[in-house]
Amino acid sequence: MFYNSAMKKISAETFIEVPFYDLDPMNVVWHGNYIKYLEVSRCDLLSKIGYTYDDMKSDGFAYPVATMDLKFIKPSTFAQKLKIVTEIQEVEPALNIKYEIFDAETNEKIFKAKSMQICVDIKTRESAYAAPERFIEKLREYEV
């Protein structure tokens, strides 16, 4: 199932305020913390769709991250309010998600990324090239 411009976007916005403990010695967000922000936004999107990691697990599937492509545009700083726009691009044969992080007040783009997650059968540990049926149902409901 591929999502294109003719179909409604499956996306969500998540807001984060940069905590002090995410800063590096240069007083900007340490680059590795952006991956944490992506995970927060991905979980938020899945929750809004109504199909969380717990639902995947109960259906017998996991979605480990296979690849990530990260582009750092500008640094983020302490207490900065960030808006993360997370959008599903494709769900089969893999879950491809696009992320963009903006300053929530100025809307200036700070960071962008893509991730690819492979659907894996938990029992066999083999790739499943079709998304779980309940996930597809939840995506269709969210589109409406």
GIWO-V146868 format. One record per residue. N is the residue number from 1. SS is DSSP state (H for helix, E for strand, L for the rest). OMEGA is omega in whole degrees, -180 to 180 (NA if undefined). D_FIRST is the distance of its C-alpha to the first C-alpha in Angstrom with 2 decimals. Layout:
# GIWO-V146868
n=N ss=SS omega=OMEGA d_first=D_FIRST
n=N ss=SS omega=OMEGA d_first=D_FIRST
This chain:
# GIWO-V146868
n=1 ss=L omega=-179 d_first=0.00
n=2 ss=E omega=177 d_first=3.78
n=3 ss=L omega=178 d_first=6.68
n=4 ss=L omega=-174 d_first=9.78
n=5 ss=L omega=179 d_first=13.32
n=6 ss=L omega=-179 d_first=13.16
n=7 ss=L omega=177 d_first=11.17
n=8 ss=L omega=179 d_first=13.00
n=9 ss=L omega=173 d_first=12.83
n=10 ss=E omega=-175 d_first=12.27
n=11 ss=E omega=177 d_first=15.51
n=12 ss=E omega=175 d_first=18.91
n=13 ss=E omega=179 d_first=22.35
n=14 ss=E omega=-179 d_first=24.49
n=15 ss=E omega=180 d_first=28.18
n=16 ss=E omega=170 d_first=30.32
n=17 ss=E omega=-175 d_first=34.01
n=18 ss=L omega=178 d_first=34.94
n=19 ss=L omega=-178 d_first=37.28
n=20 ss=H omega=-175 d_first=40.41
n=21 ss=H omega=176 d_first=39.47
n=22 ss=H omega=-177 d_first=36.44
n=23 ss=E omega=175 d_first=38.88
n=24 ss=L omega=-180 d_first=40.25
n=25 ss=L omega=178 d_first=43.93
n=26 ss=L omega=179 d_first=43.24
n=27 ss=L omega=171 d_first=42.28
n=28 ss=L omega=-180 d_first=38.67
n=29 ss=E omega=175 d_first=35.53
n=30 ss=L omega=-171 d_first=35.37
n=31 ss=L omega=-179 d_first=32.33
n=32 ss=L omega=180 d_first=31.00
n=33 ss=H omega=177 d_first=30.78
n=34 ss=H omega=178 d_first=27.95
n=35 ss=H omega=175 d_first=25.69
n=36 ss=H omega=179 d_first=27.02
n=37 ss=H omega=177 d_first=26.20
n=38 ss=H omega=179 d_first=22.55
n=39 ss=H omega=177 d_first=22.47
n=40 ss=H omega=-178 d_first=24.16
n=41 ss=H omega=179 d_first=21.69
n=42 ss=H omega=178 d_first=18.61
n=43 ss=H omega=178 d_first=20.38
n=44 ss=H omega=178 d_first=21.24
n=45 ss=H omega=-180 d_first=17.71
n=46 ss=H omega=177 d_first=16.61
n=47 ss=H omega=179 d_first=19.85
n=48 ss=H omega=177 d_first=19.29
n=49 ss=H omega=-178 d_first=15.92
n=50 ss=L omega=179 d_first=17.99
n=51 ss=L omega=-174 d_first=16.39
n=52 ss=L omega=176 d_first=18.73
n=53 ss=H omega=176 d_first=19.52
n=54 ss=H omega=177 d_first=22.03
n=55 ss=H omega=178 d_first=19.51
n=56 ss=H omega=-179 d_first=17.46
n=57 ss=H omega=180 d_first=20.84
n=58 ss=H omega=175 d_first=21.93
n=59 ss=L omega=177 d_first=18.89
n=60 ss=L omega=-177 d_first=19.97
n=61 ss=E omega=172 d_first=17.49
n=62 ss=E omega=179 d_first=18.04
n=63 ss=E omega=178 d_first=16.10
n=64 ss=E omega=177 d_first=18.81
n=65 ss=E omega=178 d_first=18.69
n=66 ss=E omega=179 d_first=18.70
n=67 ss=E omega=173 d_first=19.35
n=68 ss=E omega=176 d_first=20.47
n=69 ss=E omega=-174 d_first=21.65
n=70 ss=E omega=177 d_first=24.32
n=71 ss=E omega=179 d_first=26.39
n=72 ss=E omega=-175 d_first=29.53
n=73 ss=L omega=179 d_first=30.89
n=74 ss=L omega=178 d_first=33.66
n=75 ss=L omega=173 d_first=35.13
n=76 ss=L omega=-175 d_first=34.86
n=77 ss=L omega=-179 d_first=38.05
n=78 ss=L omega=176 d_first=39.49
n=79 ss=L omega=177 d_first=38.72
n=80 ss=L omega=178 d_first=36.41
n=81 ss=E omega=-177 d_first=33.83
n=82 ss=E omega=173 d_first=30.31
n=83 ss=E omega=179 d_first=27.23
n=84 ss=E omega=177 d_first=23.92
n=85 ss=E omega=-176 d_first=20.88
n=86 ss=E omega=-175 d_first=17.71
n=87 ss=E omega=175 d_first=14.28
n=88 ss=E omega=179 d_first=10.79
n=89 ss=E omega=-175 d_first=9.39
n=90 ss=E omega=177 d_first=6.29
n=91 ss=L omega=177 d_first=5.73
n=92 ss=L omega=8 d_first=5.27
n=93 ss=L omega=178 d_first=7.89
n=94 ss=L omega=177 d_first=9.47
n=95 ss=E omega=180 d_first=9.75
n=96 ss=E omega=-176 d_first=10.97
n=97 ss=E omega=176 d_first=13.28
n=98 ss=E omega=-180 d_first=15.84
n=99 ss=E omega=171 d_first=19.25
n=100 ss=E omega=178 d_first=22.29
n=101 ss=E omega=-179 d_first=25.64
n=102 ss=E omega=166 d_first=28.27
n=103 ss=E omega=-174 d_first=31.82
n=104 ss=L omega=-179 d_first=31.54
n=105 ss=L omega=-177 d_first=34.82
n=106 ss=L omega=-176 d_first=34.73
n=107 ss=L omega=177 d_first=30.97
n=108 ss=L omega=-179 d_first=31.69
n=109 ss=E omega=-176 d_first=28.84
n=110 ss=E omega=-169 d_first=29.81
n=111 ss=E omega=172 d_first=26.94
n=112 ss=E omega=-176 d_first=23.37
n=113 ss=E omega=172 d_first=21.00
n=114 ss=E omega=173 d_first=17.62
n=115 ss=E omega=174 d_first=16.65
n=116 ss=E omega=179 d_first=14.43
n=117 ss=E omega=-178 d_first=14.43
n=118 ss=E omega=175 d_first=14.01
n=119 ss=E omega=-177 d_first=13.43
n=120 ss=E omega=174 d_first=16.84
n=121 ss=E omega=-175 d_first=18.58
n=122 ss=L omega=-177 d_first=21.68
n=123 ss=L omega=-175 d_first=24.08
n=124 ss=L omega=-176 d_first=23.42
n=125 ss=L omega=178 d_first=22.26
n=126 ss=L omega=177 d_first=19.88
n=127 ss=E omega=174 d_first=16.36
n=128 ss=L omega=-174 d_first=13.68
n=129 ss=L omega=175 d_first=10.67
n=130 ss=L omega=179 d_first=8.77
n=131 ss=L omega=177 d_first=8.66
n=132 ss=L omega=-176 d_first=11.67
n=133 ss=H omega=-178 d_first=11.69
n=134 ss=H omega=177 d_first=13.67
n=135 ss=H omega=179 d_first=11.38
n=136 ss=H omega=179 d_first=8.61
n=137 ss=H omega=-179 d_first=11.79
n=138 ss=H omega=177 d_first=13.13
n=139 ss=H omega=179 d_first=10.30
n=140 ss=H omega=178 d_first=10.78
n=141 ss=H omega=-178 d_first=14.49
n=142 ss=H omega=180 d_first=14.52
n=143 ss=H omega=-172 d_first=13.09
n=144 ss=L omega=NA d_first=16.06
